[in-house]
Amino acid sequence: MELKTGKSRVGLWTVGFLLVAVLLFVGYTWISLTWSYSKGERAGYIQKFSRKGWVCKTWEGELAMVAVPGSMPEKFYFSVRDDAVAEKINQSMGRRIVLYYEQHVGIPTSCFGETGYFVKGVKTIE
């Protein structure tokens, strides 16, 4: 019968700690991506829209919102993770559109999008 040494116990504790840390990180990331802090709509014209990223490719865009003609447009920066929504935005370039978005706060990395605003739908205004 072989007795466990102090080194093997430390190794088991280290592996257990790392496993729990990874599971907590994955759980936190999943919660931050599925639970939305707020939902809303923004209307305007797409100024910039492109697919970016070294490893994690996401669609990143800029919506120019003009409240009063002649005033400086306010910019709304957003991310799109769904390729079907990105295709609808690309087809609506040059027209006034409404973006339906969800805001997610506390996302631990920019791999899922550069902003906390994720567009879930788009509608063209005639």
C-alpha positions, 0 to 999 in steps of 0.5 A: 500500500502506497501513501500519498505524499505531500507533493501529490496532494498539492498537485491534486489541489492545484488541478482542482483549483484550476478546474474550478477557476475555468468553470467559474470563468466559463459560467460567468462568460455565458451569463454575461452573454445571455443576460441582457442589461437593456434592450432598445432601438436606434434609428439612423444611417450606417456609416461604417460596417466591417468584419474585424478581429485577429482570431474572433471575427465579429461585425463592428459598425457605426450608426449615425443618428441625426436628431435635428437636421443640420446638427452633428450626428451622434454615433452609436457603435455596435457589434453583430455576431449573427451573419444573417443580421449582418447580411441584412445590414449590408443590404440596407446600406445607404437607407435609414434603418432601425437597429434592435439591440441588447446591451450586455455588460461585464463581458470579460473579453473583446473576442465576442464583440468590441462593444457591449451593444449587440444588434439582434435585428434590423428594419429598413425605414421607407 
